[in-house]
Amino acid sequence: IMLYSCSTSRPQLLDNDTFKLTEATTDASYGYTEKNPIKVGGVKQSLGPVNERRFLNALTGPNGETVTYYRSGSCCMFKSKNGMFGNGLLDHYRVTWEGKGDTVSIYINMYDYEALKIPVGFKSRD
C-alpha cells in the first residue's frame, strides 16, 4: 500500500499505530499554531485520521511520559490540492501527559505531507 505520493520519503512505522520519529525541531511554533501545523498527509489514501493518531502515538512527554490526547475539533480552512474542492481543515488536538498541569494544543494537517518532526517539549517513542 502506498501511503504517500510525494517525493518526500515516507515515515517509518514503529508498529501499525505509531510513526517512528527521529528528528526534533527547534521551531517552537511547529504543531503549536494553525500557521505551522504538522503535515501527516494520507487523506487521499483514506489514512488521514490514522496518520494523525500514528503521529500522536509516537510522542512522549519530555521525560518519556505516556501522552494522552483527544481531538477537540476542526478549524482553520486552508488551500490544499489534496482537499475537497481545493480546501482542507486542520484538526485540533489537546495533548497532555502525567504530571502536566494542563493540556497543549497541537494542530495537524492530514491533507498535505512533509517530513515529520518531534515538536518542542516532546520526545519520541523508541
URKA-V975356 format. One record per residue. N is the residue number from 1. RES is the residue in three letters. PHI is phi in whole degrees, -180 to 180 (999 if undefined). Layout:
n = [N & N]
res = [RES & RES]
phi = [PHI & PHI]
This chain:
n = [1 & 2 & 3 & 4 & 5 & 6 & 7 & 8 & 9 & 10 & 11 & 12 & 13 & 14 & 15 & 16 & 17 & 18 & 19 & 20 & 21 & 22 & 23 & 24 & 25 & 26 & 27 & 28 & 29 & 30 & 31 & 32 & 33 & 34 & 35 & 36 & 37 & 38 & 39 & 40 & 41 & 42 & 43 & 44 & 45 & 46 & 47 & 48 & 49 & 50 & 51 & 52 & 53 & 54 & 55 & 56 & 57 & 58 & 59 & 60 & 61 & 62 & 63 & 64 & 65 & 66 & 67 & 68 & 69 & 70 & 71 & 72 & 73 & 74 & 75 & 76 & 77 & 78 & 79 & 80 & 81 & 82 & 83 & 84 & 85 & 86 & 87 & 88 & 89 & 90 & 91 & 92 & 93 & 94 & 95 & 96 & 97 & 98 & 99 & 100 & 101 & 102 & 103 & 104 & 105 & 106 & 107 & 108 & 109 & 110 & 111 & 112 & 113 & 114 & 115 & 116 & 117 & 118 & 119 & 120 & 121 & 122 & 123 & 124 & 125 & 126]
res = [ILE & MET & LEU & TYR & SER & CYS & SER & THR & SER & ARG & PRO & GLN & LEU & LEU & ASP & ASN & ASP & THR & PHE & LYS & LEU & THR & GLU & ALA & THR & THR & ASP & ALA & SER & TYR & GLY & TYR & THR & GLU & LYS & ASN & PRO & ILE & LYS & VAL & GLY & GLY & VAL & LYS & GLN & SER & LEU & GLY & PRO & VAL & ASN & GLU & ARG & ARG & PHE & LEU & ASN & ALA & LEU & THR & GLY & PRO & ASN & GLY & GLU & THR & VAL & THR & TYR & TYR & ARG & SER & GLY & SER & CYS & CYS & MET & PHE & LYS & SER & LYS & ASN & GLY & MET & PHE & GLY & ASN & GLY & LEU & LEU & ASP & HIS & TYR & ARG & VAL & THR & TRP & GLU & GLY & LYS & GLY & ASP & THR & VAL & SER & ILE & TYR & ILE & ASN & MET & TYR & ASP & TYR & GLU & ALA & LEU & LYS & ILE & PRO & VAL & GLY & PHE & LYS & SER & ARG & ASP]
phi = [999 & -89 & -85 & -136 & -118 & -114 & -77 & -69 & -64 & -74 & -70 & -80 & -109 & -75 & -153 & -62 & -108 & -144 & -73 & -97 & -102 & -121 & -119 & -93 & -103 & -103 & -78 & -65 & -92 & -61 & 85 & -92 & -129 & -67 & -79 & -138 & -74 & -82 & -102 & -92 & 60 & 102 & -62 & -67 & -100 & 59 & -119 & -55 & -62 & -62 & -66 & -60 & -67 & -59 & -67 & -63 & -67 & -81 & -92 & -129 & -67 & -64 & -116 & 86 & -64 & -69 & -92 & -120 & -154 & -147 & -83 & -95 & 145 & -115 & -159 & 62 & -59 & -146 & -80 & -154 & -66 & -93 & -90 & -68 & 57 & 80 & -130 & -138 & -125 & -79 & -99 & -108 & -114 & -107 & -126 & -152 & -152 & -57 & 92 & -83 & -73 & -146 & -106 & -114 & -91 & -126 & -108 & -127 & -107 & -94 & -91 & -118 & -129 & -148 & -52 & -84 & -130 & -86 & -65 & -55 & 95 & -121 & -126 & -111 & -67 & -93]
